[in-house]
Every structure is written in structure tokens, then in C-alpha cells.
Amino acid sequence: MDFRTGDGSDIALETEAVEAAAVAPAKPAAAPDADGKAQTPAVSMSRTDQGSEGLVAEKAAQAMAQVAKAAAEPIDSKGVRDRRFTIQTDDSRDALLTAFGKETLVDRYLLPGENFQDLFARVADAYADDQDHAQRLYDYISKLWFMPATPVLSNGGTGRGLPISCYLNSVDDSLEGIVNTWNENVWLA
């Protein structure tokens, strides 16, 4: 059944109008404000807008990655970090060390080309907060008033390891406390 009348040229015009309306983006309707006047939107939104949150998050992640990459130093486990402080060493303090102490330091702690006082100064420099603190730490170590633990002597001022030799945990008196402490030790190890 055909309801058309005429030659069909009017149908072609109508089809073109419908197609044009489907392709052209619709203009947002102006919403009336409290005074009844129509307002136009400040920013038009399109259907392809993914939202600003995703764009901002992506740009922020890119910026942070660039900052982290620029700030990252290559880790050299055999290298020695530059000294931050000037520490006055006293080679006469080598005499305070026993023969066994010297052998142990040579065998386990000294880096190539380093002497006993250099070792103590390297460690003091690595853990000091300022110039005076660095000198004080060096003096205490070199006078044998105290001696840091193995990880501190081995790793202080180098690019390797941590200055930690043991951990003390408190365990809550419950199954949950025991499991939590076990998990903590797994992550520390």
C-alpha cells in the first residue's frame, strides 16, 4: 500500500532535513533563571567529553612520573655516596683498636682504599643531621665509646642495604595478634 501522492521530490527534501538534524549537534536549550530570562551555558558539553577527572588524573600521573624519573638516582650498591659534612679525623685513634678489632674491620667492613678512620667518618656522615652531629658521631665511634651494629658499619654511606640488624615486635595475646605479628615479620624480612 502506497500513501504517497505526487512525484516524491517532497519526500527527498524531508529525508535530507531529518538526516541533517541527526548529524548537527543540538544546541542546548537556554534555561530560564529566577527572573525568567534565558541563560546560556558557559561551556557546551559534547557526547565525547570523558569528564575532567580522568583527564586531570592522567596528566597528574604523567607529571609525577616525570618528576620521579628526574629525581631518581641510579642505585650503585658498590658506590660510596658523597660526603655531606667535613669531619676532622684523627689517625692516632687507630691505636685504640685491638689487633682482632683491626682484623675484623679489614675483613668485613672497610671498602677498597678506606682506612679505619675513613670508615668511622663515612658512617658518621651518613647518619648525622648536621655538621656538629657528624663530628660528634665520629668522635664517639673513633674513641670506641660505642660501635654501631654490622649493617650500619657495612652500609652507612653506600648505596646498599639498610641500617637494620634486628627487630623487636610486641605480640598481642590473641590469635589475631599472633597472625598480625607474623605478617609484619614477613614484610620486614
C-alpha positions as CSV (number, residue, x, y, z in Angstrom):
1,M,0.0,0.0,0.0
2,D,1.5,3.3,-1.0
3,F,0.2,6.5,0.6
4,R,2.4,8.9,-1.4
5,T,1.0,11.4,-3.6
6,G,3.0,13.3,-6.1
7,D,6.3,12.7,-7.7
8,G,8.3,12.0,-4.4
9,S,10.5,15.2,-4.6
10,D,8.9,16.4,-1.3
11,I,10.0,13.1,0.3
12,A,13.6,13.7,-0.6
13,L,13.6,17.2,1.0
14,E,12.1,15.7,4.2
15,T,14.7,12.9,4.3
16,E,17.5,15.5,4.0
17,A,16.1,17.6,6.8
18,V,15.9,14.5,9.1
19,E,19.5,13.5,8.3
20,A,20.8,17.0,8.8
21,A,19.1,17.2,12.2
22,A,20.6,13.9,13.3
23,V,24.2,14.9,12.2
24,A,24.2,18.5,13.6
25,P,24.8,18.8,17.3
26,A,21.8,20.1,19.2
27,K,22.2,23.5,20.8
28,P,21.5,23.4,24.5
29,A,18.2,24.8,25.5
30,A,18.6,28.0,27.4
31,A,17.3,27.6,30.9
32,P,15.3,30.5,32.5
33,D,16.8,31.9,35.7
34,A,14.9,33.3,38.6
35,D,14.0,36.4,36.7
36,G,12.6,34.4,33.8
37,K,15.4,35.4,31.5
38,A,17.1,32.7,29.4
39,Q,20.7,31.9,30.3
40,T,23.2,30.2,28.0
41,P,25.6,27.6,29.4
42,A,29.2,28.8,30.0
43,V,30.7,25.6,28.5
44,S,29.0,23.4,26.0
45,M,29.3,19.7,26.6
46,S,29.6,17.2,23.8
47,R,28.9,13.5,23.9
48,T,32.6,12.7,23.5
49,D,33.6,14.5,26.8
50,Q,35.0,11.9,29.1
51,G,34.9,14.2,32.1
52,S,37.7,16.3,33.6
53,E,38.5,13.9,36.4
54,G,40.1,11.3,34.1
55,L,42.0,14.0,32.2
56,V,43.4,15.6,35.3
57,A,44.3,12.2,36.8
58,E,46.1,11.2,33.6
59,K,48.1,14.5,33.4
60,A,48.9,14.4,37.1
61,A,50.2,10.8,36.8
62,Q,52.3,11.8,33.8
63,A,53.7,14.8,35.7
64,M,54.5,12.7,38.8
65,A,56.2,10.1,36.6
66,Q,58.4,12.7,35.1
67,V,59.3,14.2,38.5
68,A,60.1,10.7,39.9
69,K,62.2,9.8,36.9
70,A,64.2,13.1,37.1
71,A,64.7,12.7,40.8
72,A,65.7,9.1,40.8
73,E,69.4,8.4,41.2
74,P,70.7,5.1,39.8
75,I,71.4,2.8,42.7
76,D,75.0,1.6,42.8
77,S,75.5,-1.0,45.5
78,K,79.3,-0.7,45.3
79,G,79.4,3.0,45.2
80,V,80.1,5.4,48.1
81,R,77.9,8.5,48.5
82,D,79.5,11.9,48.5
83,R,80.1,13.3,52.0
84,R,77.8,15.9,53.2
85,F,79.9,17.2,56.1
86,T,83.6,17.9,56.7
87,I,84.7,15.6,59.5
88,Q,88.2,16.0,61.1
89,T,89.6,12.6,61.5
90,D,92.4,11.5,64.0
91,D,94.5,8.6,62.7
92,S,96.1,8.3,66.2
93,R,92.8,6.7,67.4
94,D,93.7,3.6,65.4
95,A,95.9,2.7,68.4
96,L,92.7,2.3,70.5
97,L,91.7,-0.7,68.3
98,T,92.8,-4.2,69.3
99,A,94.6,-6.4,66.7
100,F,91.4,-8.6,66.5
101,G,89.3,-5.4,66.0
102,K,91.5,-4.2,63.2
103,E,91.4,-7.7,61.5
104,T,87.6,-7.7,61.7
105,L,87.3,-4.2,60.3
106,V,89.6,-5.1,57.4
107,D,88.0,-8.4,56.7
108,R,84.3,-7.3,56.9
109,Y,83.8,-3.6,56.9
110,L,86.4,-1.5,55.1
111,L,85.8,-0.5,51.5
112,P,88.7,-0.6,49.0
113,G,91.1,2.3,49.7
114,E,89.5,3.1,53.0
115,N,91.2,3.1,56.4
116,F,89.7,2.7,59.9
117,Q,89.1,6.4,60.5
118,D,87.6,6.8,57.0
119,L,85.1,4.1,57.8
120,F,84.1,5.8,61.0
121,A,83.8,9.2,59.2
122,R,81.7,7.6,56.4
123,V,79.3,6.1,58.9
124,A,79.1,9.3,61.0
125,D,78.4,11.4,57.9
126,A,75.7,9.0,56.7
127,Y,73.6,9.2,59.8
128,A,74.3,12.8,61.0
129,D,71.7,15.6,61.0
130,D,74.2,18.4,60.7
131,Q,78.0,19.2,60.8
132,D,78.3,19.2,64.6
133,H,76.3,16.0,64.9
134,A,78.6,14.3,62.2
135,Q,81.7,15.3,64.1
136,R,80.3,14.1,67.4
137,L,79.3,10.8,66.0
138,Y,82.7,10.3,64.5
139,D,84.4,11.2,67.8
140,Y,82.2,8.7,69.8
141,I,82.9,5.9,67.3
142,S,86.6,6.5,66.8
143,K,87.1,6.8,70.6
144,L,85.3,3.4,70.9
145,W,82.7,4.9,73.2
146,F,80.2,3.0,71.1
147,M,80.3,0.9,67.9
148,P,77.4,0.7,65.5
149,A,75.9,-2.7,64.5
150,T,77.1,-4.5,61.4
151,P,74.5,-3.2,59.0
152,V,75.3,0.4,60.0
153,L,79.1,-0.1,59.6
154,S,78.7,-2.1,56.3
155,N,76.1,0.0,54.6
156,G,76.4,3.5,56.0
157,G,77.2,6.0,53.3
158,T,76.9,3.4,50.5
159,G,74.0,2.6,48.1
160,R,73.3,-0.8,49.5
161,G,71.2,-2.3,52.3
162,L,69.5,-0.9,55.3
163,P,70.9,0.0,58.7
164,I,68.8,-2.6,60.4
165,S,70.1,-5.8,62.1
166,C,67.1,-6.9,64.2
167,Y,63.5,-6.1,65.0
168,L,61.6,-6.2,68.3
169,N,57.9,-6.9,68.0
170,S,55.2,-6.8,70.6
171,V,52.6,-9.6,70.2
172,D,49.1,-9.1,71.3
173,D,47.8,-12.1,73.4
174,S,45.3,-13.3,70.8
175,L,45.3,-15.4,67.6
176,E,44.8,-12.2,65.6
177,G,47.8,-10.6,67.4
178,I,50.0,-13.6,66.6
179,V,49.0,-13.6,63.0
180,N,49.4,-9.9,62.6
181,T,52.9,-10.1,64.1
182,W,53.8,-13.0,61.8
183,N,52.6,-10.9,58.8
184,E,54.7,-7.9,60.0
185,N,57.8,-10.1,60.2
186,V,57.2,-11.5,56.7
187,W,57.2,-7.9,55.3
188,L,60.2,-6.9,57.3
189,A,62.3,-9.9,56.2
